[in-house]
């Protein structure tokens, strides 16, 4: 990745690219499910450009999992964009967002959205700095520094990071930046709000030693790359939601078995027009695996969110001054739970190769 404000309505509008789901099994149980269930076409709004961040979706498409569970076609629209608005308005059936962005839209716009599962147990937001300059390793190291922060939701997050660590905003200079980390490299800022899976890797690959201050480990744990849909979809088409979750799990199981192939799919197929660097995408795949697989996931399965993590998310929302205080305002994990009870084999978490 990336990235990216937690989201502004003025985010870039990316061109949609329709991708047909590939293949299906002839005699498997999932093949039989496809015969009896026709959910038609489905649109998924991605949170970023088509890089390795969405390798599980590429596997689900390439290996026919979307087709097997009953979808005739899956369109993956690249971001960035107003993901929550697109899903709430019905322009996308599902979207990939995060707890803070989704909760903010729910609180401010009364959007009928729910998180039904998550890929990243740990969010990838970080304050990135150069080891021989800013070297921001602890929250207290932020004091007296210039920090590059993108406009919009990222400002909300940064302010929350200061709040939970008892730092007065007057002690830190917040500098408006875009998503290119050039101001950090050029010395215009001491730190840069970034992604562990994107800018941090990019700067390292440019030959710099970096220091990261991950939000998830410094007072702001929240889920990211979370699957969101509408309350109406959950209530009126629960089997469609469960089918989508099943295909997602199968795709991410495939990814964990071969992350490098996921990176290749991003570079050579799904993001072929983006000029992605294979070595960087492989690094990204390795890093994001650590955000996906945790002891809770190993115990409960991919996409699951433990009660403890739900509580941590609510605490983060409180720190960000977002008025979502009850779990059921943001999360509905009931269909995922049903799916895993019906098909316990989906709870398998392959060992990353």
DRENKE-439017 format. One record per residue: residue in three letters; x, y negated, z of N, C-alpha, C in turn. Coordinates in pm, whole numbers, padded with zeros to 5 digits, always signed. Example, Ala and Ser with C-alpha at 12.3 -4.5 7.8 and 13.67 -1.06 7.14 Angstrom:
// residues 2
ALA+01319+00569+00780+01230+00450+00780+01320+00330+00780
SER+01285+00225+00708+01367+00106+00714+01290-00003+00787
END
This chain:
// residues 353
UNK+00080+00119+00000+00000+00000+00000+00085-00127+00000
UNK+00083-00236+00036-00019-00331+00018+00007-00450+00109
UNK-00047-00535+00179-00185-00555+00193-00210-00668+00283
UNK-00313-00676+00321-00430-00724+00260-00513-00775+00369
UNK-00581-00876+00343-00666-00929+00448-00772-00828+00483
UNK-00818-00836+00603-00929-00748+00644-01056-00813+00602
UNK-01094-00871+00534-01120-00885+00397-01182-01021+00375
UNK-01158-01088+00272-01226-01212+00247-01312-01195+00124
UNK-01421-01268+00120-01511-01256+00006-01444-01304-00120
UNK-01339-01382-00105-01269-01434-00221-01159-01343-00269
UNK-01156-01220-00217-01054-01126-00259-01066-01100-00408
UNK-00958-01050-00464-00955-01026-00607-01063-00930-00651
UNK-01119-00951-00769-01213-00856-00825-01134-00768-00921
UNK-01126-00639-00890-01046-00548-00972-01135-00481-01074
UNK-01076-00448-01186-01153-00382-01291-01189-00241-01250
UNK-01312-00204-01279-01356-00068-01244-01302+00028-01347
UNK-01270+00147-01303-01219+00250-01394-01293+00378-01363
UNK-01378+00422-01454-01458+00542-01428-01373+00665-01446
UNK-01378+00751-01347-01301+00875-01350-01395+00992-01336
UNK-01397+01080-01432-01483+01197-01423-01418+01300-01335
UNK-01498+01359-01246-01446+01465-01161-01417+01585-01248
UNK-01305+01652-01217-01258+01760-01302-01300+01894-01248
UNK-01333+01983-01342-01346+02125-01313-01434+02162-01198
UNK-01468+02285-01188-01541+02341-01077-01521+02489-01079
UNK-01540+02555-00967-01523+02699-00965-01648+02765-01014
UNK-01635+02885-01075-01747+02954-01133-01825+03038-01034
UNK-01753+03103-00942-01817+03202-00858-01799+03175-00711
UNK-01735+03066-00674-01709+03039-00534-01835+02989-00466
UNK-01833+02987-00332-01946+02935-00257-01972+02791-00294
UNK-01862+02712-00309-01881+02572-00343-01935+02557-00483
UNK-01902+02650-00573-01958+02649-00708-02107+02673-00704
UNK-02150+02766-00617-02292+02792-00601-02363+02670-00546
UNK-02294+02598-00453-02354+02476-00397-02377+02373-00506
UNK-02282+02367-00602-02297+02270-00710-02419+02303-00796
UNK-02447+02435-00815-02562+02476-00893-02691+02432-00827
UNK-02696+02444-00695-02820+02417-00623-02832+02271-00580
UNK-02724+02197-00585-02726+02057-00543-02671+01970-00655
UNK-02751+01876-00699-02705+01782-00800-02719+01642-00744
UNK-02607+01591-00695-02609+01458-00636-02580+01349-00738
UNK-02558+01390-00864-02534+01292-00969-02399+01223-00954
UNK-02392+01103-01009-02268+01026-01004-02259+00951-00872
UNK-02135+00928-00829-02111+00855-00704-01998+00755-00727
UNK-02011+00641-00663-01907+00538-00677-01840+00517-00541
UNK-01707+00522-00543-01625+00501-00425-01544+00373-00443
UNK-01558+00280-00351-01481+00156-00354-01353+00174-00273
UNK-01239+00175-00342-01110+00187-00275-01074+00053-00210
UNK-00981+00060-00117-00941-00061-00046-00822-00131-00110
UNK-00759-00064-00206-00638-00122-00265-00618-00065-00403
UNK-00507-00102-00466-00474-00049-00598-00455+00102-00592
UNK-00454+00165-00706-00449+00312-00710-00307+00364-00693
UNK-00261+00356-00568-00130+00411-00536-00147+00537-00452
UNK-00043+00580-00385-00047+00707-00312-00138+00704-00190
UNK-00186+00587-00154-00277+00575-00041-00402+00661-00061
UNK-00437+00686-00187-00561+00758-00218-00533+00895-00279
UNK-00419+00951-00242-00379+01080-00299-00482+01189-00273
UNK-00546+01189-00157-00648+01289-00127-00765+01279-00221
UNK-00804+01156-00257-00911+01139-00355-00869+01191-00492
UNK-00742+01168-00528-00695+01218-00658-00699+01371-00661
UNK-00659+01433-00551-00667+01579-00544-00812+01626-00552
UNK-00901+01558-00481-01041+01598-00483-01098+01590-00624
UNK-01052+01494-00700-01096+01478-00838-01028+01581-00929
UNK-00896+01583-00925-00818+01671-01013-00850+01818-00991
UNK-00865+01857-00865-00889+01997-00832-01036+02036-00830
UNK-01122+01943-00870-01262+01976-00889-01347+01980-00765
UNK-01299+01929-00654-01377+01938-00531-01504+01853-00535
UNK-01497+01736-00596-01618+01655-00607-01724+01728-00688
UNK-01681+01792-00797-01774+01866-00881-01831+01987-00807
UNK-01746+02057-00736-01787+02177-00666-01898+02151-00565
UNK-01893+02035-00500-01994+02006-00397-02120+01944-00455
UNK-02121+01915-00587-02244+01872-00649-02247+01736-00713
UNK-02132+01670-00726-02130+01539-00792-02096+01556-00940
UNK-02170+01488-01025-02144+01498-01169-02026+01412-01210
UNK-02003+01305-01138-01896+01212-01174-01862+01128-01051
UNK-01735+01095-01037-01692+01005-00930-01614+00890-00992
UNK-01659+00770-00966-01589+00650-01010-01514+00592-00890
UNK-01385+00571-00906-01304+00510-00801-01267+00369-00844
UNK-01330+00271-00783-01300+00132-00816-01186+00082-00728
UNK-01078+00031-00790-00966-00017-00710-00997-00147-00639
UNK-00927-00172-00530-00939-00298-00457-00822-00388-00493
UNK-00803-00495-00417-00886-00534-00303-01018-00596-00348
UNK-01107-00611-00252-01236-00668-00282-01322-00667-00157
UNK-01442-00721-00166-01533-00725-00051-01599-00589-00030
UNK-01522-00494+00018-01565-00354+00026-01697-00340+00099
UNK-01706-00399+00217-01825-00382+00300-01949-00438+00230
UNK-01935-00551+00164-02047-00612+00092-02091-00525-00024
UNK-01995-00468-00096-02028-00382-00209-02105-00258-00164
UNK-02065-00201-00051-02136-00083-00001-02272-00122+00055
UNK-02278-00228+00133-02404-00270+00194-02509-00305+00090
UNK-02463-00359-00025-02556-00399-00130-02593-00284-00223
UNK-02529-00169-00206-02558-00055-00291-02478-00051-00419
UNK-02386-00147-00438-02304-00145-00559-02200-00033-00554
UNK-02171+00016-00436-02086+00135-00418-02156+00225-00317
UNK-02144+00355-00338-02208+00450-00245-02127+00465-00117
UNK-01995+00466-00134-01903+00480-00021-01789+00381-00040
UNK-01726+00346+00071-01610+00258+00065-01507+00302+00165
UNK-01384+00257+00145-01274+00285+00236-01233+00153+00302
UNK-01259+00143+00431-01235+00019+00504-01166+00053+00635
UNK-01186-00027+00736-01130+00001+00868-01227-00051+00973
UNK-01203-00014+01096-01299-00044+01202-01317-00194+01223
UNK-01209-00270+01217-01218-00413+01244-01293-00485+01132
UNK-01257-00457+01008-01325-00523+00895-01472-00489+00892
UNK-01503-00361+00911-01643-00318+00906-01723-00378+01021
UNK-01667-00374+01140-01737-00429+01257-01761-00578+01241
UNK-01665-00647+01183-01679-00792+01165-01798-00824+01075
UNK-01815-00747+00968-01928-00770+00877-02059-00730+00943
UNK-02057-00623+01020-02178-00582+01094-02219-00692+01191
UNK-02123-00745+01264-02153-00846+01366-02197-00979+01305
UNK-02131-01020+01197-02158-01152+01141-02273-01155+01042
UNK-02296-01042+00972-02396-01040+00866-02506-00936+00890
UNK-02501-00869+01004-02598-00765+01035-02602-00659+00924
UNK-02486-00627+00869-02477-00531+00760-02511-00390+00810
UNK-02593-00316+00736-02637-00182+00779-02534-00075+00745
UNK-02416-00085+00802-02304+00002+00767-02264+00089+00885
UNK-02207+00206+00852-02153+00293+00955-02026+00360+00902
UNK-01932+00383+00993-01816+00468+00963-01858+00612+00988
UNK-01839+00698+00887-01882+00838+00900-01763+00934+00910
UNK-01644+00882+00902-01521+00961+00914-01403+00871+00884
UNK-01284+00915+00919-01167+00830+00891-01048+00913+00848
UNK-00969+00857+00760-00845+00924+00718-00730+00887+00810
UNK-00713+00758+00834-00603+00713+00919-00651+00705+01064
UNK-00593+00788+01150-00621+00779+01292-00552+00658+01353
UNK-00438+00625+01298-00362+00508+01343-00358+00408+01228
UNK-00393+00284+01258-00388+00184+01151-00244+00151+01117
UNK-00217+00114+00991-00079+00089+00948-00033-00056+00960
UNK-00112-00143+01024-00071-00283+01035+00052-00297+01124
UNK+00140-00387+01086+00265-00407+01160+00312-00551+01142
UNK+00391-00599+01235+00469-00721+01212+00607-00674+01167
UNK+00638-00702+01043+00763-00660+00981+00867-00771+00997
UNK+00987-00733+01036+01096-00832+01045+01225-00766+00999
UNK+01323-00849+00968+01455-00799+00931+01536-00774+01058
UNK+01600-00659+01066+01670-00619+01189+01780-00717+01227
UNK+01844-00780+01129+01955-00870+01160+01912-01016+01171
UNK+01778-01038+01169+01728-01176+01181+01621-01183+01289
UNK+01495-01174+01251+01388-01183+01350+01391-01071+01452
UNK+01411-00948+01403+01422-00828+01488+01312-00825+01596
UNK+01188-00829+01550+01074-00834+01642+01033-00691+01678
UNK+01081-00646+01791+01059-00507+01832+00953-00494+01941
UNK+00925-00602+02011+00824-00601+02118+00734-00722+02100
UNK+00613-00719+02156+00525-00836+02144+00591-00964+02196
UNK+00668-00954+02303+00731-01075+02358+00832-01136+02261
UNK+00883-01055+02168+00976-01107+02068+00908-01202+01969
UNK+00775-01203+01970+00702-01295+01881+00716-01440+01926
UNK+00738-01459+02053+00742-01594+02110+00855-01676+02046
UNK+00819-01794+01998+00916-01883+01938+00945-01852+01792
UNK+00875-01754+01735+00902-01713+01597+00798-01768+01500
UNK+00839-01774+01372+00746-01805+01263+00698-01673+01203
UNK+00566-01654+01201+00510-01529+01152+00420-01556+01032
UNK+00450-01492+00922+00368-01503+00802+00241-01420+00815
UNK+00126-01486+00803-00003-01419+00819-00094-01458+00702
UNK-00154-01359+00639-00245-01384+00529-00379-01438+00581
UNK-00442-01521+00501-00569-01582+00541-00678-01476+00553
UNK-00780-01508+00632-00895-01419+00644-00884-01329+00765
UNK-00925-01204+00745-00931-01110+00855-00798-01082+00920
UNK-00690-01093+00846-00559-01069+00906-00529-01171+01016
UNK-00583-01292+01002-00566-01392+01107-00638-01348+01234
UNK-00756-01290+01216-00830-01238+01331-00749-01131+01403
UNK-00689-01043+01325-00608-00936+01383-00486-00991+01455
UNK-00419-01085+01393-00298-01140+01455-00331-01212+01585
UNK-00439-01287+01583-00481-01356+01706-00513-01255+01816
UNK-00574-01142+01776-00605-01038+01874-00478-00974+01929
UNK-00377-00959+01844-00249-00904+01889-00188-00993+01997
UNK-00194-01124+01975-00143-01217+02077-00226-01207+02204
UNK-00357-01201+02188-00447-01197+02303-00421-01077+02393
UNK-00413-00958+02332-00399-00837+02415-00262-00830+02480
UNK-00166-00905+02426-00032-00903+02485-00001-01027+02567
UNK-00105-01106+02597-00090-01220+02687-00002-01330+02634
UNK-00002-01348+02502+00081-01452+02441-00006-01569+02399
UNK+00027-01688+02445-00047-01808+02406-00017-01838+02259
UNK-00122-01861+02178-00099-01890+02035-00004-02006+02010
UNK+00004-02101+02105+00093-02215+02087+00240-02175+02093
UNK+00266-02053+02140+00405-02006+02151+00457-01942+02022
UNK+00367-01929+01923+00404-01866+01797+00358-01955+01682
UNK+00441-01973+01581+00401-02052+01465+00348-01958+01357
UNK+00221-01975+01324+00157-01891+01221+00169-01962+01087
UNK+00233-01895+00991+00260-01954+00860+00174-01885+00754
UNK+00096-01960+00676+00014-01897+00570+00103-01836+00462
UNK+00074-01711+00426+00148-01642+00320+00050-01559+00237
UNK+00099-01508+00126+00024-01409+00048+00074-01271+00089
UNK+00066-01174-00001+00102-01037+00035+00243-00997-00006
UNK+00308-01081-00084+00447-01057-00124+00538-01093-00006
UNK+00625-01000+00038+00711-01028+00154+00831-01116+00124
UNK+00835-01179+00007+00947-01266-00028+00977-01372+00079
UNK+00876-01434+00142+00908-01534+00246+00990-01476+00362
UNK+00970-01348+00390+01050-01283+00495+01194-01266+00449
UNK+01210-01215+00330+01345-01192+00277+01420-01324+00259
UNK+01346-01428+00219+01409-01558+00195+01435-01637+00323
UNK+01389-01586+00437+01412-01653+00564+01314-01764+00598
UNK+01205-01772+00522+01105-01875+00550+01024-01841+00675
UNK+01013-01712+00705+00945-01667+00826+01033-01563+00895
UNK+01010-01546+01024+01086-01446+01101+01017-01310+01100
UNK+00886-01313+01083+00809-01190+01080+00697-01203+00979
UNK+00641-01089+00937+00544-01088+00827+00441-00980+00856
UNK+00313-01018+00857+00208-00920+00880+00201-00828+00758
UNK+00224-00699+00780+00245-00607+00669+00182-00472+00699
UNK+00205-00379+00608+00164-00240+00624+00288-00152+00635
UNK+00283-00059+00728+00393+00037+00741+00412+00117+00614
UNK+00303+00138+00543+00307+00222+00424+00334+00144+00296
UNK+00355+00014+00307+00378-00062+00185+00496-00158+00195
UNK+00471-00278+00250+00577-00379+00249+00700-00334+00328
UNK+00677-00262+00437+00791-00214+00515+00882-00126+00431
UNK+00822-00038+00352+00901+00049+00264+00966-00032+00152
UNK+00890-00124+00096+00941-00205-00015+01066-00284+00027
UNK+01061-00344+00145+01175-00423+00191+01294-00334+00222
UNK+01268-00218+00283+01377-00123+00308+01442-00078+00178
UNK+01358-00048+00079+01410-00001-00050+01489-00109-00123
UNK+01467-00234-00084+01544-00345-00142+01680-00361-00074
UNK+01709-00276+00024+01840-00274+00087+01850-00340+00222
UNK+01736-00374+00283+01736-00442+00413+01701-00344+00525
UNK+01763-00363+00639+01722-00289+00758+01606-00364+00822
UNK+01502-00291+00857+01382-00359+00907+01348-00313+01049
UNK+01272-00397+01116+01215-00365+01247+01063-00379+01234
UNK+00990-00283+01290+00844-00288+01285+00785-00300+01424
UNK+00678-00376+01433+00598-00386+01555+00457-00338+01519
UNK+00433-00206+01525+00303-00152+01482+00190-00196+01575
UNK+00082-00242+01518-00033-00285+01597-00087-00169+01681
UNK-00093-00050+01621-00153+00066+01688-00081+00102+01817
UNK+00049+00072+01824+00128+00106+01942+00146-00012+02037
UNK+00086-00125+02003+00106-00246+02083-00026-00317+02114
UNK-00123-00236+02156-00247-00293+02208-00363-00300+02115
UNK-00345-00265+01986-00456-00274+01891-00474-00143+01813
UNK-00514-00037+01881-00543+00087+01808-00681+00079+01743
UNK-00688+00109+01615-00818+00122+01548-00800+00205+01422
UNK-00907+00270+01382-00899+00359+01266-00900+00276+01137
UNK-00838+00333+01034-00830+00266+00904-00849+00368+00793
UNK-00865+00315+00671-00903+00401+00559-01022+00488+00600
UNK-01117+00423+00663-01236+00491+00712-01343+00494+00604
UNK-01419+00601+00600-01524+00616+00500-01650+00548+00554
UNK-01699+00449+00482-01820+00379+00524-01931+00401+00422
UNK-02053+00400+00472-02171+00405+00387-02284+00335+00461
UNK-02402+00334+00402-02513+00261+00462-02595+00351+00553
UNK-02665+00288+00644-02757+00361+00730-02866+00429+00646
UNK-02907+00365+00538-03008+00424+00451-02958+00554+00388
UNK-02834+00553+00342-02776+00674+00284-02772+00786+00388
UNK-02732+00755+00509-02724+00855+00615-02861+00913+00646
UNK-02962+00826+00651-03097+00870+00688-03168+00942+00574
UNK-03153+00892+00451-03232+00945+00340-03159+01050+00257
UNK-03026+01049+00257-02950+01145+00176-02836+01207+00257
UNK-02868+01268+00370-02762+01322+00456-02679+01431+00388
UNK-02742+01512+00302-02667+01618+00236-02566+01561+00136
UNK-02600+01449+00078-02507+01382-00013-02385+01331+00063
UNK-02410+01275+00181-02299+01227+00264-02211+01345+00306
UNK-02272+01453+00348-02196+01570+00391-02115+01628+00274
UNK-02174+01628+00155-02101+01679+00038-01979+01593+00009
UNK-01997+01462+00020-01883+01372-00005-01774+01395+00098
UNK-01812+01407+00224-01714+01433+00329-01642+01565+00306
UNK-01714+01665+00261-01652+01796+00233-01546+01783+00124
UNK-01581+01714+00014-01485+01698-00095-01363+01619-00048
UNK-01386+01517+00034-01274+01439+00088-01181+01526+00173
UNK-01238+01606+00259-01157+01694+00343-01075+01790+00258
UNK-01140+01849+00159-01069+01943+00072-00955+01874-00003
UNK-00980+01752-00048-00876+01678-00119-00759+01644-00030
UNK-00787+01605+00094-00679+01570+00185-00609+01693+00240
UNK-00677+01806+00245-00607+01931+00277-00506+01963+00167
UNK-00548+01946+00041-00456+01967-00071-00336+01873-00061
UNK-00362+01749-00026-00255+01650-00014-00153+01692+00092
UNK-00201+01737+00207-00108+01775+00314-00023+01895+00275
UNK-00074+01976+00186+00005+02089+00138+00114+02044+00041
UNK+00095+01929-00024+00192+01885-00125+00187+01733-00143
UNK+00237+01656-00044+00232+01510-00055+00306+01455-00178
UNK+00413+01522-00218+00487+01471-00334+00404+01479-00461
UNK+00322+01583-00473+00234+01592-00588+00130+01481-00582
UNK+00086+01446-00462-00005+01334-00448+00058+01204-00496
UNK+00185+01184-00465+00256+01066-00513+00267+01068-00665
UNK+00294+01186-00720+00305+01198-00866+00172+01164-00934
UNK+00062+01214-00877-00069+01184-00934-00092+01033-00938
UNK-00049+00963-00833-00065+00818-00828+00016+00751-00938
UNK+00142+00791-00951+00234+00724-01043+00205+00757-01188
UNK+00180+00885-01218+00172+00928-01357+00029+00936-01411
UNK-00070+00941-01324-00207+00957-01373-00299+00844-01327
UNK-00336+00842-01202-00438+00749-01158-00391+00604-01155
UNK-00264+00580-01125-00211+00445-01128-00107+00427-01237
UNK-00123+00499-01346-00022+00501-01452+00003+00364-01513
UNK-00097+00276-01508-00081+00143-01569-00024+00040-01473
UNK+00015+00083-01353+00058-00011-01250+00210-00022-01237
UNK+00283+00065-01306+00429+00061-01295+00479+00099-01157
UNK+00413+00194-01092+00453+00236-00958+00586+00309-00961
UNK+00659+00299-00851+00788+00367-00839+00767+00499-00764
UNK+00807+00610-00825+00780+00740-00766+00847+00756-00630
UNK+00971+00713-00618+01042+00729-00491+00970+00654-00379
UNK+00924+00533-00408+00851+00456-00307+00720+00523-00271
UNK+00650+00576-00371+00521+00642-00344+00540+00770-00263
UNK+00650+00840-00286+00679+00959-00205+00704+00917-00060
UNK+00780+00809-00041+00803+00758+00095+00671+00721+00161
UNK+00585+00655+00085+00456+00616+00139+00376+00738+00182
UNK+00379+00842+00099+00306+00964+00132+00357+01024+00263
UNK+00488+01020+00282+00546+01075+00404+00502+00995+00527
UNK+00505+00863+00515+00468+00778+00629+00319+00793+00661
UNK+00235+00793+00558+00092+00795+00586+00047+00930+00643
UNK+00122+01035+00618+00089+01164+00679+00094+01155+00831
UNK+00185+01073+00883+00195+01058+01029+00079+00977+01086
UNK+00012+00900+01001-00105+00824+01044-00232+00909+01036
UNK-00228+01010+00952-00344+01097+00930-00351+01210+01031
UNK-00238+01274+01054-00235+01393+01139-00184+01358+01278
UNK-00270+01376+01376-00238+01353+01516-00279+01480+01592
UNK-00241+01491+01720-00286+01607+01797-00438+01623+01798
UNK-00512+01513+01804-00658+01522+01801-00707+01581+01669
UNK-00646+01538+01558-00685+01590+01428-00650+01738+01416
UNK-00533+01775+01466-00495+01916+01463-00594+02001+01541
UNK-00651+01944+01646-00748+02018+01728-00888+02016+01667
UNK-00925+01905+01599-01064+01887+01559-01089+01884+01409
UNK-00988+01855+01331-01004+01852+01186-00987+01713+01128
UNK-00961+01710+00998-00945+01584+00925-01074+01503+00929
UNK-01059+01373+00926-01166+01272+00926-01231+01252+01062
UNK-01207+01343+01158-01272+01331+01288-01215+01214+01368
UNK-01295+01165+01463-01254+01056+01552-01294+01097+01693
UNK-01198+01108+01781-01227+01152+01917-01302+01043+01995
UNK-01370+01084+02101-01440+00987+02186-01343+00884+02243
UNK-01225+00932+02281-01124+00840+02336-01083+00736+02233
UNK-01065+00778+02108-01026+00683+02003-01140+00587+01972
UNK-01263+00634+01977-01377+00544+01959-01373+00435+02066
UNK-01349+00473+02190-01341+00374+02299-01227+00276+02276
UNK-01115+00325+02226-01002+00236+02198-01037+00137+02087
UNK-01113+00182+01989-01157+00092+01882-01246-00018+01937
UNK-01337+00018+02026-01425-00082+02085-01347-00184+02167
UNK-01242-00137+02235-01157-00230+02311-01084-00325+02218
UNK-01041-00275+02103-00975-00362+02006-01072-00466+01953
UNK-01196-00427+01926-01296-00521+01877-01322-00630+01980
UNK-01324-00591+02106-01343-00691+02212-01228-00790+02214
UNK-01105-00740+02195-00988-00827+02193-00991-00922+02073
UNK-01052-00875+01965-01064-00959+01844-01187-01046+01848
UNK-01261-01042+01959-01380-01124+01977-01486-01093+01872
UNK-01500-00963+01840-01603-00917+01746-01714-00853+01828
UNK-01836-00900+01810-01947-00861+01895-02010-00729+01852
UNK-01932-00623+01862-01981-00486+01845-01932-00411+01967
UNK-02024-00379+02057-01983-00327+02187-02021-00182+02211
UNK-02111-00129+02128-02156+00009+02144-02109+00093+02027
UNK-02071+00217+02057-02017+00305+01953-02113+00324+01837
UNK-02243+00339+01867-02338+00368+01760-02370+00246+01673
UNK-02317+00131+01708-02329+00015+01620-02234+00027+01502
UNK-02126+00101+01518-02021+00110+01417-02001+00251+01363
UNK-02015+00351+01448-01985+00488+01409-02111+00575+01403
UNK-02118+00662+01304-02214+00772+01301-02139+00895+01250
UNK-02093+00975+01343-02012+01093+01310-02094+01221+01313
UNK-02226+01206+01320-02312+01323+01335-02309+01415+01214
UNK-02304+01359+01095-02304+01442+00974-02171+01515+00958
UNK-02062+01450+00995-01932+01516+00992-01931+01632+01090
UNK-01987+01612+01206-01994+01718+01306-02078+01835+01254
UNK-02192+01805+01192-02276+01910+01134-02198+01989+01029
UNK-02128+01918+00943-02053+01981+00836-01949+02078+00892
UNK-01875+02034+00992-01769+02117+01049-01828+02236+01126
UNK-01947+02221+01180-02013+02335+01245-02061+02436+01142
UNK-02110+02387+01028-02158+02475+00922-02044+02543+00849
UNK-01933+02473+00834-01819+02524+00758-01691+02504+00840
UNK-01671+02586+00944-01557+02565+01034-01422+02574+00965
UNK-01416+02637+00848-01289+02646+00776-01239+02508+00732
UNK-01330+02412+00724-01289+02277+00687-01208+02208+00795
UNK-01212+02261+00917-01135+02202+01026-00987+02237+01019
UNK-00950+02324+00924-00808+02360+00909-00728+02238+00869
UNK-00615+02219+00933-00524+02109+00899-00393+02171+00852
UNK-00370+02174+00720-00248+02236+00668-00123+02165+00718
UNK-00016+02240+00727+00114+02182+00763+00169+02111+00643
UNK+00212+01986+00664+00270+01909+00553+00396+01977+00505
UNK+00404+01996+00374+00521+02064+00317+00639+01971+00310
END
